[in-house]
Amino acid sequence: MKQLFSCLLFSLLLSFMSTQAASVSGFVFDDSDGESLTGANIYFEKVPFGAVTNNAGYYVVSDLPAGKYLLHCNYVGYRDYVKEIELRDNQNLKLMIQLKPALMETEAVVVSADSVRTAVKLFRKAISRIDISPSEIKTMPSVAETDLLRMLQSLPGILPISDFSSKIYVRGGTSDQNLYLIDGADVYNPEHAFGLFSTFNTDAVKDIKISKGGFPAEYGGRLSSVLDVTNLDGNRKSFEGTAEVSMLSAKTTVQMPIGHFGSVSASYRRTYIGETAKLFYDDIPNYYFYDGHIKAFFDINADNKLSLSFFKGDDFLDYTFASGAEGAPSIHYDWGNTTASLRWTHIFAPNLFSNFWVTSSQFDSKFSVTEVDHSETNDLSDLSFKGQLEYALSKSVDAKFGFEQKNLKTSLQQDNPGGVVDVNRKRQYFTGYLAFSWKPTGDWMIEPGLRYNAFVSDKTFQDWAPRFSAKYRLTENINLKASTGIFYQYLQKIPRPFIADIWTTSDKYHDRSKAVHYILGFQYEVAQNLSFELETYYKTYQNLYSLKNYFLDFKPSGYDETGRPVFTETKGLFNRGDGYSTGIELLLRKRYGSVNGWLAYTLARTEYTTEGINQENPYAPRHDRTHVVNAVINVDINNAIREWQGKTPSTAKSNWKLGMNFIYTSGQPITLPSSTYYGAGIPDQDYEHLLLYPTAINRYRLPDYIRMDLSLTWKRRYKHWSMAPYLQVFNIGNRANVWFIQYDSEETENQITQKVETINMFPILPTIGIRFEF
Amino acid sequence: MIKPKIKRISGVLGFLLLFSSCGTPTISVDESTYEPKIVINGFLIPGNPVSKIKIDRNFPLGQSIDKNEIPLNDAQVRITDVAADTAFTLSYNPDSAWFEYSGTDLNIKYGKTYRLDVSATLDGRPLQAASVTTVPDEGLKIDRLASVFGDLTYRQTSGEGNLISPLIVYEQSGNSAFYLLSISALDAGFSTFIYENPMGQKLEKMLDRGRKIEDLQYSGKWKRPDNENNSYSFIEVNWFRIWFYGPYRLVLYAGDQNYYHYYNTSNNVMGMDGNLHEPIFDIEGDGIGVFGSAVTDTVYLNVLRP
């Protein structure tokens, strides 16, 4: 593989050494608010190659012969930009493009005019990557609160474990195999409310990219997926804001310019879940969470931009088992994430674009139970330095290279009468990568890459992770894609019910985890703005770690001064395993228009083989589902009727929007009891329990999971502001989807009658709220 | 012409999706998951006769079971003193439904290893099971001077106002895997129930919710061995574990590895996600349950009304 890479590198450098002609470069902005636009298309009439703006809104088209060109810039929801330019030999033309929104008020989902073919856009998109716009998330019905991770659960290949969790499981991987990035900073535990909601505030989000596999060399450190979220830079032209109140939360986002050289955006969300729940139920804990985000963007000059981003979110819980009773045990728990990032964007030359980050991510939690004298702190911090450079070598070759250095600290301290846990770790992670994008002809794109990882713990791990993908335009309407790569992960998460998961790292006892992805894709432009994608994948895993069910034979490292055992090692904490995932995903998607959405089907299989589990026979993990059907439809009712009547869409003073989300999954694996039996726990107690003896692990399946959610929004526009009251209904059919099975028995003098009951997931859950924009 | 058709198809499709997302799926767990097993429940305690070895059968889920059919009274049960390589055959006592050794030449001793062999025919299938236990060493002893037991007023406080909780201070036994304090109310009932228990739920309410009075009457609290150089350790009985006024029996066990695994896993096979996982049983062959050993010491507590 290394030799192949060297050959490719050499041939690409040869291509670079050819003559260098003129170039055009610059940024693409939204004319109304100055926000940079990611993914805008730049192309020339009669010249086969163009460019797409990167995350910072920057583009470069190099290697252009001198001459006159008609430059087009296009972005969905905006008017087409056309400009005639004349280039001289070796001229580097800088062209800042301001795109005007197509309508007075940007309704991106309604606009369908788009001069770039859908098949071309599909071709440019990386394999297994899905782009989501914030407006798509906001239109989807949700469980009380619009949530990014829950929205992703409606995409093929991405699944939840239950209604009660926003965690995602991508193509058979576990939830700790996903890399979450906010403005370049890693987020380690992106969960509020014990996993019910995620920490991403959708009002503050500008751009979302989820890669389900085969991701390029610039990403690493996780086995399964990458969620890259970019927050709003802020409105550079005028003050604007949103505010929303629902039954569970209130939130606001504001954006404003900072003079002529920058902008700032800030958002804040505070829930009152505990207070609302107390209206319906007794004995509810005091609970709420808040999160806030602020981002400042400074446009220093044409070649230097700076952005500062800060996020903080905290959850607070207090519960007393018998409020007012003397000696009642109580639980106090607070946890949260703080992330900060400083990004410097520098253009060394028109064809050499760079981003440098300093990021900090911190998670901390404090948990205590009075009366039993139990306390715990669980902290993680990550200070990272990274750089990424994009080099347009020629009109057919682009290169990306970069580095990252991470300083990780994890700490878990537990103190209770039975013993002490004191685990402190400092780790360093170094990476460097190089990736090329080579277009040998207009129909081919070859993307080789190589990533080097060095992870320093009590043992040093050094790994080369090659990546390779190829795309081919078979016809005007059809693209073929393939990708493969090796992925390493040096962090494992210890999942825990109720309280926050703990991160631990590879060390002399736990080898790093490894996955190999093989992906094939087929893309078909059914019509303009209507795409069909088929992807099939096969993933292998090595060294998957799952937490042992019991910690009984865990040896203490020593004893404290009072004689209590002290645990400082993670040896014996995990069961090691291997596995594979395979599947096929079909996605029919219409991204824009008065009726948009997608229909998806997934056929998948995942099996793990784990030491000490299921007598080391393969088993399906709980997140495995064989068949999944997703249907998401968003309808702008007024414009749909207009289109139906043959009229063009328009921005009416008021309009109605309907959202529908339907999901069908075949049954979740479950372990059933093979039998029951009597057991006496303690010899002197004359009391026997009826106990369960399990069968083979996850051999059976729960009934199919089916759910339909609906949302209805009425939006009324006024001169300077608008309001949108909404109704959302989660599980409108009130289907009793089974979460797990409960076993019970009734005993008479000589007879035992056993009962099997189901514990179900969320019933029908209606929510109302109102949203303001000003 | 096409539009009305699309309208109709969309309507029918929407209705079908909505219809399919209603309802209550049913679950039936039948005999197809059943595998017959010999259920062993036996402990060896130094100084005590071998008289409480319970050999039962398991049974399929979802059935009504006649309790008289549970003991495997025709099982072949044998205990072997491994060091001496001497086997002792146990016989079934129909009054107690336990297997016992009626001779006098089997004396369970500290630190010695014993093996249990069971064979029985269950549902027409010949089954065999075996397990080995090593009895913990001598030494377990409750320090009666340092411990707090005997007569104690519910949530008694000291002159300084500090809460005094029942406390068992004990000298540790070598070679034990864990220490378990058995807490048994000897006079449990509605009239002795402590309604002021800080867990705050009334007995009737708890029973309505399916809890049995025995769930409150009997409990246990366990601890790993403390520093071997520090031979003393302690277990505090939190007041919220005390649900009844009156006498309590507090039995301290120094248990072996088999008992440690069984006590902590047999009744703990359901995770927080509702799924089941495997218990740890130190039994070979077709058996489940426990064949363990322990060293014990006992004191009594009397909880007085304030």
Interface residues (C-beta under 8 A of the other chain):
Chain A: I161 S162 F321 A322 S323 A325 E326 G327 A328 P329 E371 V372 P417 G418 G419 P497 F498 N549 Y550 L552 P556 Y559 G563 R564 P565 I613 N614 R622 A631 W644 M660 F662 Y664 I670 T671 L672 P673 S674 S675 T676 Y677 Y678 G679 A680 G681 I682 P683 D684 Q685 Y687 H689 L691 L692 Y693 P694 T695 I697 N698 Y700 L702 P703 D704 I706 R707 M708 N731 I732 G733 N734 R735 A736 N737 V738 W739 F740 I741 Q742 Y743 D744 E749 N750 Q751 I752 T753 Q754 V756 T758 I759
Chain B: K3 G14 L17 L18 F19 S20 S21 C22 G23 T24 P25 T26 I27 S28 V29 T33 Y34 E35 P36 K37 V39 N41 F43 I45 K52 K54 D56 R57 N58 F59 P60 L61 G62 Q63 S64 I65 D66 K67 N68 I70 R155 L163 L180 S182 S184 E196 N197 P198 M199 G200 Q201 G210 E214 Q217 Y218 G220 K223 R224 P225 D226 N227 N229 N230 Y232 S233 E236 N238 W239 F240 R249 V251 Y253 Y260 H261 Y262 Y263 N264 T265 S266 N267 N268 V269 M270 G271 M272 D273 G274 N275 L276 H277 E278 P279 I280 I288 G289 V290 A294 T296 T298
